[in-house]
Amino acid sequence: MHSRFLFDPLYEEIVTNTSEFILYMVRHVFFELVLPLSIFVGVILTLFMDWSWIPISSIDRGRGHSLEQVKKDLLE
């Protein structure tokens, strides 16, 4: 009799049936594709969107670096 299973040496995980395989694929797609892509998109949106339309008080402006200054420092 021939037993069929999937072994992933990176995560040391053995998949022996269809339900485990579906769960395995969903987990790997989420952690290796969706999560890093959402973090990347969030960082890109933070850096490249124009946030100057949000009103802030002069006290808040004097308290620290503005987002425009931080973006300018990062891109130089």
C-alpha positions as CSV (number, residue, x, y, z in Angstrom):
1,M,0.0,0.0,0.0
2,H,1.3,3.4,-1.0
3,S,0.7,6.3,1.5
4,R,0.6,9.8,0.2
5,F,1.5,12.8,2.2
6,L,3.1,16.2,1.9
7,F,6.0,17.2,4.0
8,D,7.2,20.8,4.2
9,P,10.7,20.9,5.7
10,L,10.7,24.7,6.2
11,Y,7.8,24.5,8.6
12,E,8.3,20.8,9.6
13,E,4.7,20.1,8.8
14,I,3.1,16.9,7.5
15,V,-0.1,17.1,5.5
16,T,-1.9,13.8,5.2
17,N,-5.4,14.6,4.0
18,T,-7.4,17.1,1.9
19,S,-8.7,19.3,4.8
20,E,-5.2,19.6,6.2
21,F,-3.9,20.5,2.7
22,I,-6.5,23.3,2.3
23,L,-5.7,24.7,5.8
24,Y,-1.9,24.4,5.0
25,M,-2.4,26.4,1.7
26,V,-4.6,29.1,3.2
27,R,-2.1,29.6,6.0
28,H,0.9,29.8,3.7
29,V,-0.9,32.1,1.2
30,F,-1.9,34.4,4.1
31,F,1.5,34.6,5.9
32,E,3.7,34.6,2.8
33,L,1.6,36.8,0.4
34,V,-1.3,38.7,2.0
35,L,0.3,39.8,5.2
36,P,3.6,41.2,3.6
37,L,1.7,42.7,0.8
38,S,-0.7,44.6,3.1
39,I,2.2,45.9,5.2
40,F,4.0,47.0,2.0
41,V,0.8,48.8,0.7
42,G,0.3,50.5,4.1
43,V,3.9,51.8,4.2
44,I,3.7,53.0,0.6
45,L,0.3,54.8,1.2
46,T,1.8,56.5,4.3
47,L,4.8,57.7,2.4
48,F,3.3,58.8,-0.8
49,M,-0.2,60.2,0.1
50,D,-0.6,63.9,0.6
51,W,-1.6,64.1,4.3
52,S,-1.5,67.9,4.4
53,W,-5.3,68.2,4.1
54,I,-5.7,67.0,7.7
55,P,-5.9,70.2,9.9
56,I,-3.5,70.3,12.9
57,S,-3.0,73.0,15.4
58,S,0.1,75.2,15.7
59,I,0.8,73.6,19.0
60,D,0.9,70.1,17.4
61,R,3.1,71.4,14.6
62,G,5.6,72.8,17.1
63,R,5.7,69.6,19.1
64,G,7.6,67.4,16.6
65,H,8.6,66.7,13.0
66,S,5.8,66.9,10.4
67,L,5.1,64.0,8.2
68,E,6.3,66.1,5.2
69,Q,9.7,66.5,7.0
70,V,10.0,62.8,7.8
71,K,9.2,61.9,4.2
72,K,11.7,64.4,2.9
73,D,14.4,63.0,5.2
74,L,13.6,59.4,4.2
75,L,13.7,60.1,0.5
76,E,17.0,62.0,0.5
